[in-house]
């Protein structure tokens, strides 16, 4: 896919900010912290065992950012670069805390179907094999945005395998482009999409189960 | 042109293509088949809506709450030190 154009734009947008940081502009730095810090901690928490470890990792990340900002070449978007540092430091920390997950786990496809096979009619069905046995239920929008449901979605994301969790957080929660996510996590376009697909499918299954339980008396 | 309608996509295949579809990663032919399938399959339309609603719900989880004051103070001190201020 042609990625060069949006890519370039994102990086150009970052330039004034990078210059401001280099020049010691405190307001620019605090603005960046305000925008990214909470998301970084959340992201780090997907790799390490405790909230405290995640906070440590993010603080070390900021130190690395300040050290590296003069040499930052803008080959990726600023936030991709920063979250890439979070991911690296968090993995190192996880290894130290014996929660070592090999890098390749980020790229693994667990191969499970998006929807459980039992939801479809068997292939042997004379006419409708491979089609829905029963249509999925439409979700009431107000229910989906309720605090209770959102907490449920958050939990479902937290339970995902590491790579899936990292990708869905950056794409769907933080609203990043696939390009930015690939830069931050060093995964290929296809792997990024596979992880996103597995993650969204799993979270959907959990929401569906939850809605189903709620609608039954 | 007389040509038999292409065999309809199975739902079990369609649900695996939803992410590629939303990402704009389906080749033209597959995209057309997917969209044709949606025309005839209310179940897959609901499924796609669910995924879209879920993405919207996920987006509302983004926490832009400011970093705790203590953290901000610490980071600001780090920033000043790094810039020699």
Interface residues (C-beta under 8 A of the other chain):
Chain A: X1 X24 X26 X29 X30 X33 X34 X35 X37 X38 X39 X42 X55 X59 X62 X63 X66 X67 X113 X114 X115 X117 X120 X129 X130 X131 X132 X135 X136 X137 X138 X139 X141 X144 X145 X149 X150 X153 X154 X157 X168 X172 X173 X174 X175 X178 X193 X196 X197 X200 X201 X203 X204 X207 X208
Chain B: X10 X11 X12 X13 X15 X16 X18 X19 X20 X23 X24 X25 X41 X42 X43 X44 X46 X47 X49 X50 X51 X53 X54 X55 X56 X57 X58 X59 X60 X61 X62 X63 X64 X65 X66 X67 X71 X72 X74 X75 X76 X78 X79 X80 X82 X83 X84 X85
